[in-house]
Each structure stands twice: as C-alpha cells, then as structure tokens.
Amino acid sequence: MEAQLVDELPASGGWQYEPKWDGFRGVLENDGGELALWSRNGRPLLRYFPELRPLGELLPPRSALDGEIVIARDGKLDFDAMQMRMHPAESRIRKLSAEIPAQFVAFDLLLWDGEPVHRRPLEERRAELERRAAAFRLSPVSSDVEAATAWLARLEAAGLDGVIAKRLGLPYLPGSRDGVVKVKPHRTADCVIVGFRWSDKVEGQISTLLLGLYRDDGGLDFVGHASGFPAAVRKQLHELLPPLREEGHISGDRVPGGQSRWSRGKELDWNPVRPELVCEVRFDKLEQNRFRHGTKFMRFRPDKDPRQCTWREVRPPRRADDLTVDGLLAARA
C-alpha cells in the first residue's frame, strides 16, 4: 500500500495512526521455509541485511509481514547508515551488519501460515499481527488523533519521518493510495545565502539560492538550495545578489557545482557571494550534511547576523525527554 501526502491528519471517518518510519520499506516473507525480504519494487534485500535472517525462525512457512527496515543509533533513526548498507561487497556488508545492525519493524500482517489475512479489514489485521507476531518488533498504533498530533510534534527527535493514517474497514490494497495518507512536519531554519544560479530557461533570472551554515570552528558549510520565489522576492534577489559575487567563503568538504545525477554529466554553474544575507527556509529532512530535498524560500531575515546561522538551527542538542526509537517501540501496547 502507498500513502498520499496531505497537509493535516484526518480527524473523523475512522482512522488508525502510526509513526512513519524512515528506512527501507520491505515485505518479510517465508515462502515454504526460505526467508526472503523484498523491497516495494520487488528487489531482494536480505543480502544487504543478513542480521535479519534469524527472523525466519519467528515466521511460519507461507507467511508475510509488511514493515520497515531501519537502523537506530543513539536512540534515533539513521537513514544515512541505511544507505551505506546498499554496498556490492559482501565483506563490507558483513562488517556493517555487525557494527550498525538493522531491525525490522512490522506494521501489517499479509499472510500467516497460508491464511490470506490481507483480505481482512485493517483493524482485524492489526489484532492478528499483535496476536500472532508478538515476537517481532511492532510499530505502535493509536486511534486517537490527539495522540497522533503529539507524535507529529515530537517524532523528529527519534528520527522518524511523520505520521501515517490508515482508514479502518479496508483490506490491504497493494499499490493503492485510497486508504492511506501521510503527514510530514516541515521545519524552518535560518541560513546564510552563499551563492545563486541563473535560470537555464529564462535568461537573466535567478532560479536558485545556495545555502550555508557555520560550523563551531567558524567554517561555512554548503547545505543545500532553495527555490520558489514570489515575483517581489525575485526582484529583490536581482538587486541584492549580483553585487555580492565573491569567491572563497565555502570551506567544507561539500561545495556547490560539480555534477548532479540530474545534470547528465554537465557541470552545474553557480555564482558564489559574500555571506551577508540571511533567509528563512522550510525543509523536511536532513541527509548527511545536506537538506534531503530542495527547500522552500520563506522570507529574508535582515534582523539576524549571518554568524548566528549555525548547525544548531537544524541539529539542536538532544533533551532528556526526547523520544527514542526503543522507547517508542516499547510503548506500542
């Protein structure tokens, strides 16, 4: 089943709410005594996560669970570590599986000992999941929209990606978005403008801002880009940025330009500027040391000094009461 992105959690009509795990979606299947783990597009994944093989002892033949493969470190999901596991070398996979083991979090029961549970309504599948697959790690659920809203406000501390709402009364619908929606919280950050790109479609028009954050040692890292400017803002950009063009301010390992997977080998030209302007952007997720997706420009911040734009904007220190992955899984009941 797929999920449709919406702005708000549905509050009426009969829904079940779950955390949105940030990992690799997978179906864990025992087909006649041999364990398999399939991605949503049918790719075999078990060779990349051999530490999950013991789960085969918990899954009877002709049984299948829908869930998420995740890696947690220091109480928080680590998607970057997940990507490291997709490595062609078996020796590298074995090493990482011992150092940063993955776990499988189940949230739906499709087949159990040959019984086609996927044909039954969601609430019955969940009851069967808790009864038959209690030995697995199960994602918590709630029927209370207020509890789901509280999750939405706090799940980021544990590295989760939002909240899923599934409509009660429906069977499992492969490939369909009819019965599942997702809400992802958007965060904001104040970043230094470190450069810009001209549009390759409209001559003389700025299409993208390049963003930076300061490290504790005073160096300036490139962290991503922003777009989506109203006409009035675009006019300001044309007035403010070209006079600030100046090289030599980015000092991190990652710099703008180079080749993109979308550029088909073409270098992405950019124009560096003195780090004097600050803007607020909206983003949804960090991946390694960059925004995972393009961010949306919100407003200029003339009231903020560029040196105040640090990594604390997007990576605040953990608090004692922050949610953790283990705490969330332990509270599922």
N, C-alpha and C positions, 0 to 999 in steps of 0.2 A: 504494500500500500504506500502511496505517496501522500505528501501533505501540501496543502495550498497555503501560501503565506498571506496572512491577514494582519490588520492593524491592532485588533483587540480580541481578547479571548471571548468566545461565545458564552453568554451567561444563562441562557434558557434553551429548552429543547432537548435536554437530556444528554450530557456530555461526561466523558471521563478525561481527566487531566493527568499528564505525565511530564516529567522533565525531558528536555530534548538533549540527548547525549551527543557529544562532539567527538565522533570517532568514525569508524567504517561500519556501515550497515551490513548485516550478514545474517543468513539463514544457516543455522546449525542443524545438520541432518544426519541421521543414522539410517542408511538405506541398506537394510539386510545385514547389519553387523559391521559395516565400514563407515567411519565417521567422515563427514565432509563439511566444509564451511564455504558457502557461496556468497559472492557479492551480489548487489542488486541487479547487476547486468550479467550474472551467471559466471563470473570469473572465480576460479578456485583460490581460496585464500589460506587454507590451512598450512601450506608450506611456509608461509611468512610468519605464522604464529603457532609453531609446534608445541608451545607450552600449553595450548588449549586441548591437545589430544586427550588428556585424561578425562575430559568432559564426556567422552564417548562411553565411559563406564556408567554415567548417570542417565544416559539417554537410551531407552529401549530401541530395538530394531523397528524400522518403519515409523520413525518419529521425527519431528522437525519443530524447531523453535525459531521465532523471529526475534532479532535483537541487535545489539551494537557491540562491536569490538572496541575497547577503549584502553588507554594507558593512563594511570594516575600516578603523579609524583608529588609528594609533599601535600597530599590532600586535594590536589587539583588535577583535572584532566590535562593531558599534554598532547595536543594534536601534532605538534612538530615531531615528537618521538614516534607517533604513528607513521608519519611519512618516511621516517628513517628505516622502518621495518620493511618497506617495499624495495628490497635490495636483491639483485640477482645472485649474489654469492651466498651459498648455504652456510659457509663458515661465519660470515657476518651476521646472518640471521640467528644462528645458534648463540653467538656471543651476545647479541642484543636481547634475545629472548630470556637469557639468564640475568642480564643487567637491568632491563626495564620490561618486565613481563606484562603482557596484556591480560585482560579479563573480558569475559563475555557477559553482558548484561541482557537478560531476556525480558521482553515485554509482551510477547504474544505466543500463543500455542496454536500451531497449524495442524499437526498430526501427532497422535500418540498411540503407539502400539497398533498402528494400522487404522485407528479411528479418525475420520476426517473432521477434526474439531473446527477447522477453518470455516465450515459451513454454518456454525452456530453463532448466535449474537455475541457481540463483544463482551458483555457482562458475564455470559456463561463461559466464554473462552478464558477470561481473567480468573474466574473461580477455579476452572480446571488447571490453569497454569499454577496457581498457588497450591492446589491440592497435589498435583502430580509432579511438578518440577520444583518443589520447595528446596531441593538441594542445590539449585542454581542460584546465582545472584539475580534477583528480580528487581526491575525498576519499580520505584514507588508509584502509587496512583492516588488520586483523590477525586471525589465527586463534588467538592466544594470550590466554587470559583474564587472565593476569597483566599483560600489556601493556595490555589494556583497563582493568583496575583502576587501573593507574598513570595512564592517561588521565583516569579519573574523578576522581582526586585533584588533577590539575594543569590540566585544561582550562579551569577558570574564569578563569585568568589571561589566556587568549586570548578570553574572552567566549563560549565555547561552552556548550551547554546540557545536557550529559550524554553518555551513550554509548548507541548503538543496537546491538542484537544481532539478526542475521538468520539464520534457520535455513537451513543448506545443503540442497541437494537439491530445493528447491521452485521452481516457476516464479513469475513475477511475478503476484501476486494482488490486483488492483485492489479497493480498499475493504475488504480483509480485514485482520484483526489476527492471523491464525493463525500467520504465520511471522516476526513482528517484535515485539520488546519493547524498551523503553527504560528506562534508569535515570537519574534526575536527582539529583545530590547536593543535600542540604539543608544549609544553613548556619545558624549561630546568631549572634545579635547581642544585646547588652545595650542596651536602650532605656529612655528616661525615659517614664513614663506621664504624658501631658499632658491626658487627658480620658477620658470614658466616655460610652456611650449606654445608655439604658434600653431594654429589650426592648419591641417593639410587639406581642408575642404573650403575654408573661407579665408582668402588672403587678407593678411593684416589683422586677424582676430586671434586673441589669446584663448586657447581651448582648455588648458590645464595648469593648475598650480602645483608646484612641488613643495613638499612639507618637510620640516625638520624638528627635532627635539634635542635638547642639550643633555649630555652625559654629566656625571658627577665630576669628571676631570676637566670639564669645560669644553670638550669637543662637541661638534654638532653632527648628529646622525641624520641621514635621509630616511624617512619613514613611510613615504607614500605620496599619493597625489589626490587632488580634489578637483571637482568639476561641478557643473550645474549652476551657472551664474545667471541671475536676473540681468536684464539689459542695463540697469543703472549701475550694478556692480561691475559688469564688463567694461563700462565706460571708465569707471574708477581705475580698474586694473590697467587699462591702456595709458592712463595718465601717470600712475604711480610706479609701475614696474620697469619699463624700459630705461628710465634714468638711473635705476639702481643696479644695472648689469655690472657684475664684477665677479671674478673667479676666486677660488681658493678658500672657501669657507667650510665646505663639507670635509670632514676629517675621518669619518667612519669607514668600515670595510665596504659598505654598500654605497654606490654612487648612482645618480640618475644616468640615463643614457644606456649605452650598451645595446644588447639585442633582447627583444622580448619574444615570448613564444607566439605572439600575435603579429610580430613585425616581419616574419618570413626572411630573416637574415639582415634586414635593414637596420642601421643604427638609428636610435631614437634621439634626434637633436633636442637640446634643451638650452636654456639661457639662464645661467646662474646669476643671482642677485645678492646684494648685501643683506644680511639678515636683520632688517629693520622693521618689517611689518609682521603683525600677528593677526591670525584669523582663527575663528572657531569653526570646527568641522564636526560632522556627525559620522560615526563609524560603528561597525557592529562587532569586529573581531580583530585581534592581533594574531599574526602567524610569524613565528621567529621574531625578527625586528622590523616588521612592516605591517601595515594595515592589510588584512587579507583581501579585501575588496576596495574598490575606489570609494573615497569618502565624498560627502556632500558638503559644499561650502555653505556655512550658515550666516556669518557676519564677520566684519572686521572687528578687532579688539584694540583700538588705539589707547585704551586705558591700561594695557598690560605691557610690561617690559619683555622684550624677546628672551632675555636670560631666565625669565620665570617659566618658560616653556620647557619643562624637563620631562624625563621618563616617568616621573611620579604622576603626570597627567593621565597616563594610561596603565601604569602599574603601581597602584598605591600599595603600601605595606599591608600585609595580612593582619587582620584583627583576631583577637582570641575567640570571638563569637561567630566568625565566618563559617559558612557551610563547608564541609569537606565531602569528598566522594564516599568515603567509608561511612561517615555519619548519615549521609542521605540514604545509602543502601540499607543501613541498619534500621532506619526509621520507616521502612516500606510498609510495615504492618500497622 
